[in-house]
């Protein structure tokens, strides 16, 4: 019955909804008659009738030899729900205050200089879930870190079993002889690359991993910071995944085994 589903949506259990409807239909009736009408076991019906009485949705009549129960006007149900709403409204601020007490504020660490930004970049090697999501301006990274550092970093990253999902701008979609590994997207580089739509450009590196977000600027004065907060990291991962779904796949590079020894971190 549709009305049973609606009562369940209001917080009634199925048996409680059946018992309440039986009371409305029977008028004044003993528990045995209500149980039979509702199709609920008698022992269960007694407990449910006590609940309904405590919520002032039905009344008990003890004047007769056998206790009977009679439903109040259905308008009482609306009043009951309004009272519950008031209780919830007053409780929400208290509950939110408890959440804020247990949820630590974001932790932010700042770094400067080339050595500092490399320290921030290498912090991703501490990732526990073994996946790092990046907005990766590969050309800027190579201009400042260089290919030697990149390949040494990758060796360490692969040894730790860490993979990278990299979103890049279309301007970084290049084929340079002898440098396939700097732009590749395959298992050998433990990296999957996709390209953002035309018109999206960025020069800063963003990494998202575990409960952290790291930001590296390659401006004239190097600076970087790490934000550690699970809520913010989860939100950034959602943004990344939305962009990832709408981005273009990178073509996998077909290279020789000797070339596969030259690998990049990005």
N, C-alpha and C positions, 0 to 999 in steps of 0.2 A: 504493500500500500504506500502511496506517495506521502500520506500524512505521517507514516512511521519514519520514513526517511527524513522528513522535515524536522520531526522531533529529535531524531538522532543528530541532525545538524545543530540543534540547539543544546546538545550536551547530554541528552537522554541515552541510556543504554537501550538496546532493542526490547528487552523484557520490561524495563521500566516504562517505556513508551506504550507497550501493549497493555500494561496494568493501568496506566493513566487513562488510556482510551476506554478500557473496560469500565472504569469508574464513571466516566462521563456518560457512557451509553446506558449503564444499569441504574444510575441514580443511587439510592441507598441500598447497599448490598453487603453481605458478609464476605470475608476473605475467600471462603471456599467457592462462592459464586464468581467472584472476580477472577480467581485463578483459573476456573474452568472457561470463562469467557475469553480470557487473555491467552489461554493455552500455555500457562506457565506453572511450574511446580508450586504446590501450596506453600512449602517452607520458604521458597524464594519469594513468593508473593508477599508473605508477611513482612519480610525485610524491606521489600520495595515500597509497601504501603507505609511503613514507618518513615522511610525517606521522604515520600511525598507529603506525609503529614508534617514532618519537621520543616519542609519547605513551604508549608501553608498552601499547598495546592489541593489538598483534600482534608476533610474533617473526620474525626472518629466519633461515633455515637455509642456511648457506653450505657445509655439509659435502658436499652433493651437487654433481654437475657443474653442474646448473642451480639457481640460487638459488630457493628456495621460501619461501613465507610461510604462517604458521599463526596463527590468532587465539587469543589468550589467553581465559581464562574471562570471560564477560560481567560477572562481579563486578568485574573490573579497571576496567570502565567506570564503575561506581559510585565506586570509589576515586579514579579520575581526576577525576570531577566534584566530589567532596568536596575534593580538593586545589585545584581551581580556585575553589571557594567560599571556602576559607581565604585564598587569594591575594586574592580580591575583598574579603573582610572586612578584611584588613589594609591594602588600598589605598584604601578609601573615605575613612577619616579624612584621609589624605594629600591626596587629591583635593579634599575639602571645604576643607582648609586653603588650597589654592591658589585656590579660588573666593573665599574670604573676603579673600584678599590683593588680588584684582582688583576685587571689588565694593565700591564706596565706601559708607561708612555714610550713613544718612539725614542730609540737611542741613536744619536747621530755623531759620527766621527769624521773630522775634516783632515785632509792631507794636502800638501803642496809640493811643488817641484817634481821633476821627472822620477826621482826615486820614490816619492810619495804616491804618484799615480800608478806606478808599477806595483807597489805594495797593495793598493786597492784592487788592481786587476788580478793579482795572485791570490787575493782572499777567496775568490771563487773556487780555488782548489780545495777549500775546506768544506764544500757542499756535501751534505749527507745523503741527499736524494739522487745524487749523481747526474743531475740534469741542470744545465745553465741556459736561461733564455736571454738572448742578447739583441739589442739594437746596435748593429756593428758597422761603423763607417770604415770599412777595411782599408781604403787608401790612406786615410788619416792615421790609422793605427800603424800601418807599415812605414809611413813617413817618419813617425816619431819613435816607434819601438824597434823597427828594423826587422828584416827576415831572419837573422841569426837568433835573436831573442825569441821570435815567434816559433821557430822550429824547436828550440830547446824547451819552450813552455809546453808545446804540444806533446813532446815525449813524456813529460811529467804528467800532463793531464790524462793521456791515454793509459799510462801506468796505473793511475788511480781509478780508471774506469769511468771517467766523466765525459759525457757527451754534451754537445752544444747545439741548440737550435738558434740560427742566426737570421734575423731580418735585415736585409741590406737595401740600399737605394739603387735604382736602376743604373746610375752613373758608375757604380762599382762592378757592373757586369762586364767583365773584360776577359780576353784570352791573350795572355802574354807568354810567348815561347819560353820554356824553361821555368815558368813560375805557376804552373797549373795548380800546385799544392796551396798557393796563397788564396785561391779563389774556389777551390774544389768543394763539392758537396757529395760525400760518399763515406762508406764505412771505414776506409783507410785513414781518413782524417777525423773520424768519430764526430762528424759535423753534418748537419743538414741545413741547407741554405735556401731561403726563399726571398724574392724581390718584391719590394713595396711598389704600389702604383706610381706612375710617372707624376712628378711634381712634388713628391715627398722627399725632402733632403734634410740631412742632419750631419753634424761633424763631431758630436759627442758620443761616447760609448756608454750604454746603459746595460747592466747585467742584473738579472733577477734570479735568485736562487735561495732555497729554503725560506727563511723569514727575512731576507735581506734584499735591498736594492742598492746597487753601487752606480755612481755617476762619475765619469771621467771627462774632463774638458781638455782639449788639446790646443787651447788658446796660447798666446805668447807667454802667459804666466800659468804654468800647469797647476791645476787644482782638481781635487776629487773629494767625494764624501761617500760614506756608507750609512744608509738608514736601516735600522734593524727593528722591524715591527711586522708581525704576522698579518695583521689586517691590511696594511698597505701593500705588502708583498703579494697577498692573494689577489687584491684588486688589480695590481699591475700585471699579474699573470693572466687575468681575465682579458685585459686590454690586449696583451700580447697575442693570446689565442685568437681573438676576434680578427686582428690584423693578419695573423698567420693563415687563417682559413681563406681570407680574401686575397692572398698574395700568390705570385707565380712561382712555380717550382724552378729550381736551378737544374740545368742539364748536367747529368753525371759525366765526369771527365773520363775519357778512354785513354789511359796512359800505360806506359811500360812498367814492369816491376821495378826497374832501377829508379824510375821517377818517383815511385811510391815511397822511397826512402826519404824524399824531401817533403816534409810535412809542415804545415803552418798551424798555429794555435787558433786561428780565427775562422 
